[in-house]
Amino acid sequence: MKALLGAICLLLASSILIARSADDAIAAGLAAEAAFDSAQALEHFQAAAKERPDDPFILQKIARQYSDLSTDATEVEDQKRYAELALENSLRAHELAPDNAVNSLSVAISYGKLGLYSSVSNKVKYARLSEEFTELAVRQDPDYAWAWHVLGRWNYEVAELGATKRFLVSMFFGGLPQASTQRAVEFLQKAVALDPENPAHHVELGFALLADGQPDQARRAWQRGLELPPQEKHDPIAQARARAALAKLDEAN
């Protein structure tokens, strides 16, 4: 009996140590993510995943680091590999927690990024899937600013393809869902309203406004985006795009 009790106590102690180990790794991963160190964050989240391989939160975090690393990478092969790993992990997270809006948007973003390195037919396929999962994220959490952001950007980028390209896409690859610059502006305005201190929402709203033929409003959106301090890893990239767009607008005038 004493041996049995000892074994049970040892098992419980081991379980507690594993839980603490995973929690510590998650905390370290979140700290590295906040410091914009995707590679270090990935290591910590992967360590946590060894203890909790079916934890959707951890898997989504791994997907996010791979997604960010795909942007950081300089070689196309690395960019594509990271995008594929981001999609793999985001799909696993979504499978385990399909009602979670963050997981749904993670899949949408992963499809969008992988489309950058794919054939034309897969670009169209992934664009449809990206819109589908973004719409799902919006339905799951109507107050999720980033879901509106991605949906807005998707709309103005697809709307800017032009009639000829859309016709060819429709003829050869089955077409894309309807998109418009007006909807893009509406959706990005929702993102701004929900998260007004995030510079990326203002910057992307500026591009949607420009696509919608509203350059003066675009200028104001970009200026506001540049006034705000960065909150996310790639905010400086978004702000650099805004500066370049403002300079181009000034040259045109």
N, C-alpha and C positions, 0 to 999 in steps of 0.2 A: 504493500500500500504506500509506504513511504517513497519507494522508487517511482511509483506511478505519479504521486503528487509532485515529486521532484521534476519528473519529465514534463508535467503540465505547466509547472511554474517556469521551467526553462523555455518552453514553447511560447508562453505568454510574454516572457521577457524578450525573446527574439522578435516577436511580432511588434512589440512596442519600439524596439530599436529600429526595425525596418521602417515603421511609420515615421519615427523621428528623422531617420536618414532621408526619406523621401521628402518630408516637409522641409528639412534644412536645404535640400537640393532645390526645391521649388522656390524657397525664399531667396537663395543665392541667384537663381535664374531670373527671378523678377527684378532683383537689384541690378544685375548685369543688363537686362533689357531696358531698364530705366536709364542706365548710363549709355545706352545706344551701342552696347558691345554684343552684337548678335552671335558672334562665334563663341564667346564665353558663356552667354546665356544658353546656347544650344547644348554645350557640354553639360551644364547643370541640369537642364530639362531631360536630356538623354539619361543622365544618372538616375533621375527620379523615375523615369520610365522603366528602368531595369527592375525597380521595386514594384511599380504599379503599371504594368504594360497595357492595361485596358482602361486607363484613366483618360477620359476625353479632354479634360482641361489640359493635362500635360501634353497630349498629342497635338492639340490645337496650338499650344505654345511652341512645340517643335516645328510645326508647319509654318508658324509666323517667322521663326528665325531663318528657316530655309528660304522663305519668300523674301525676307530682307537681304539675305546673303546673295540671292539671285540678282538683286539690284546693285549690290556692292561689287560683285565679281566683274572682272575686266575681260575674261575670255568667254566667248559664246558657248563653248562646251560646258563650262562651269555654270553659266547662267541657266542653261537648259536643264542641267542635272539638278541644280538646286530647285528649280521650278517643278520638276517632276517629283522630287522628294517632298516638296511643300504640298503638292496635290495628294500624294499618297497618304501623308499623315492627316491632312485635313479631311479626306474622305473617311479615314478610320475614325476620327473624332466625331464626324457627323453620323456615321453608322451607329456609334455607341450612344450619342445624345442628339437625335435628329430634330428635336424641338428647340434646340438652343440656337438663337439667332447669330451668335458669334461664330459658331461652328458652320452654319450655313453660309455666312459671308466669307469665311475663310476658304470654303470650297469655291465660291464665286471668284474671289481674287486669284486663287491658284489657277483656275481655268483661264482667266484673263492673262495671267503672266505666261503660262505655258503656250498660249496662242501666239505670243511674240516670236516663238522659235519653231513654229509648226508650218506644215504645208497649208496652201490656201483652203483646201477642203476642211482641214482640222481647225484652222483659224475660225471659219464660219461655225463649225460644230461647237467649238469652245466658247465662242461669243454668245451663242444661243444658251449654252449651259450656264455661262456666267450671269446672264440676265435672269435666267430661271431661278438660280440659287439666291441672287440678290433680291428678287421679288419675294422669295420665300422668307428671307431674313426680315424684310420690311413687314410682312404679315405677322411674323412671330414676335417682333418687337417694334411697333410703330415709333417708338422714341429712340431708336438706335440711329444716332446721327451718321455714323459711318456707312450704314446701309443706304441711307438717302444719298450720301456723297457718291458712293460707287454707282448707284442707279442713275444719278444725274450725269456723271462723267460718261457712263455707257451710252446714254441717250445722245449727248452732243457729239461724241466721237462717231457713233454709227450714223447719225443724221448728216454729218459732214462728208460721208462717203460720196454723196452725190447720186443723181438719178441713174447715170450710166453704170457706175460700179454696182449699185444696188440691183439693177436689172440683170447684169451679168452674174452676180451672186445668186439671184433668184433662179436664173435659167440653168446654171450648172451645179449649184450646191444647195438648192432648196430654200434660199432666202433667209432673211433675218427678221426678227420681230420688228414691229413698227417703232420708230424712234423720232423724236423731234427736239429741236433746240428749246422750244417753249417749255416742254416737260422737263428738260434738263435744268433750266433756270428754276422752275418750280421746286424740283427735288433738292437742288443745292441750296435754295433759300431755306428749305426745311432743315437741312443739315446745319446751316448757319444759326437758325433760330434755336435749335436744340443744343448746339455747342458753339456759342459765339466767340469764345476765346481761342478757338483752334484756328491757326492761320491757314491751314490747308483747305478748309472749307471755303474761306473767302477767296483764296487764289483760284480754286477750281470754279467757283461761281463766276469769277471774272472771265474765265475762258468760255464758259457757257453763255454769258451775256454777249461777249464778242461774237460768238458763233450765231447768236440770235440777232445780230445787227444793232447792238446797244453799246457802242464803244465808250461813251461817257460813263455809263454805269459800270462797265468793266474796269475802267480806270479806278473808280472809287473802291471797287471790291479789291483790286490788287493793292491799292495803297493801304487799305485796312489790313490786308494780309501781311504786308510788310511791317506794319506798326506793332504787330503782336509777336511775342517771343516764341521760338520753336517749342513745341510740345512733344512731337514724335520724331523718330530718327530721321525721316526723310523730309521733314518740314523745310530745312535749308535748301533742298533741291527744288521744292515747290516754290519757295520764295525767290530763288534764282530764276526760275521760269517766269515769275511775275515781273521781275526787274527787266528781263530781256523783252517781255511783251510790252511793258511800258515804254522802253526805249524805242521799240519798233513803232509804237503808236505815236510817239513824239516825232519821229522821223517822217511819218506819213503826213503829219500836220505841219 
